[in-house]
Amino acid sequence: QVQLVESGGGLVQAGGSLRLSCVASGRIMFSANAMYWYRQTPGKQRELVAGIERDHRITYADSVKGRFTISRDNAKNTVYLQMNSLKAEDTAVYYCSAASTIWGQGTQVTVSS
């Protein structure tokens, strides 16, 4: 069984920063999986925020380009999302995913304007 556990969410003022972490454990070859961060707000579909492939190719949603940075540490089975210049519209529950098939429980990010 594979478990993904996110941490690092919280309440921050607009313009501030947060760093999310997601640690994978269990029967997973972490380095062989693409890892993603998604977010979801009530009444809306879950949207892809950023992804990092096993060869470290990276993609970002247009709405976060230049503000968010995704990275991974395969030795620690961990993927990170550094979020800078946060905006009120970044408020959401952020989910970590392995290959878009295994999901964490989510961590709330609230940005006050």
C-alpha positions in Angstrom: 0.0 0.0 0.0 1.2 3.5 -0.9 0.6 6.5 1.3 1.2 10.2 0.4 1.2 12.7 3.2 1.1 16.4 2.5 2.1 19.1 5.0 3.0 22.8 5.0 -0.4 24.3 4.3 -1.8 27.2 6.4 -3.0 30.7 6.5 -0.9 33.4 4.9 -1.4 37.0 3.8 -1.4 37.9 0.1 2.1 38.3 -1.2 3.5 35.7 1.3 5.0 32.3 0.8 4.4 28.7 1.8 6.3 25.5 1.1 4.3 22.3 0.7 5.8 18.9 1.2 4.6 15.5 0.2 6.2 12.4 1.5 5.6 9.0 -0.1 5.8 5.7 1.8 4.9 2.1 1.2 5.2 0.0 -2.0 6.2 2.7 -4.4 9.3 3.3 -6.5 9.2 7.0 -6.0 11.9 7.9 -8.5 10.0 6.1 -11.2 6.8 8.1 -10.8 5.8 11.5 -12.1 4.6 13.6 -9.2 2.0 16.3 -9.3 0.4 18.9 -7.2 -3.3 19.6 -7.8 -5.7 22.0 -6.0 -9.4 22.2 -5.6 -11.9 24.7 -4.3 -15.5 23.9 -3.4 -17.7 23.4 -6.4 -14.8 23.3 -8.8 -12.9 20.5 -10.5 -9.5 19.6 -9.2 -6.9 21.4 -11.3 -3.3 20.6 -12.1 -0.9 23.1 -10.5 2.5 21.6 -11.3 4.1 18.3 -12.3 7.6 16.9 -12.3 8.4 13.9 -14.4 10.9 11.2 -13.3 13.4 12.9 -15.7 12.7 16.1 -13.9 10.8 17.8 -16.7 8.5 20.3 -15.2 5.1 21.7 -16.1 3.1 24.5 -14.5 -0.4 25.9 -14.8 -0.3 29.3 -16.5 -1.8 30.8 -13.3 1.2 29.9 -11.2 4.1 30.2 -13.6 6.8 32.5 -12.2 5.4 32.2 -8.7 5.4 28.4 -7.8 8.3 26.0 -8.0 8.0 22.2 -7.9 11.0 20.0 -7.0 11.6 16.5 -5.8 14.1 14.7 -3.7 14.1 11.1 -4.6 16.4 10.1 -1.7 13.7 11.4 0.7 10.7 10.2 -1.4 9.5 13.8 -1.2 8.1 16.3 -3.6 7.8 20.0 -2.8 5.9 23.0 -3.9 7.4 26.4 -3.1 4.7 29.0 -3.4 5.6 32.7 -3.6 3.7 35.9 -4.2 0.5 34.1 -3.1 -2.8 35.5 -4.1 -6.3 35.1 -2.7 -7.2 33.0 -5.7 -4.6 30.4 -4.7 -6.8 29.5 -1.8 -7.6 25.8 -2.1 -7.0 22.4 -0.8 -3.7 21.2 -2.3 -3.3 17.5 -3.2 -0.1 15.6 -3.9 -0.4 12.8 -6.5 1.8 10.0 -7.8 1.1 9.5 -11.5 -2.3 11.1 -11.0 -3.5 7.8 -9.7 -2.5 7.8 -6.0 -3.5 10.7 -3.9 -2.8 12.3 -0.6 -5.4 13.6 1.8 -4.8 17.2 1.0 -3.6 20.3 2.8 -5.5 23.6 3.1 -3.9 26.8 1.8 -5.7 30.0 2.7 -4.5 33.3 1.4 -6.0 36.4 3.0 -6.3 39.5 0.9 
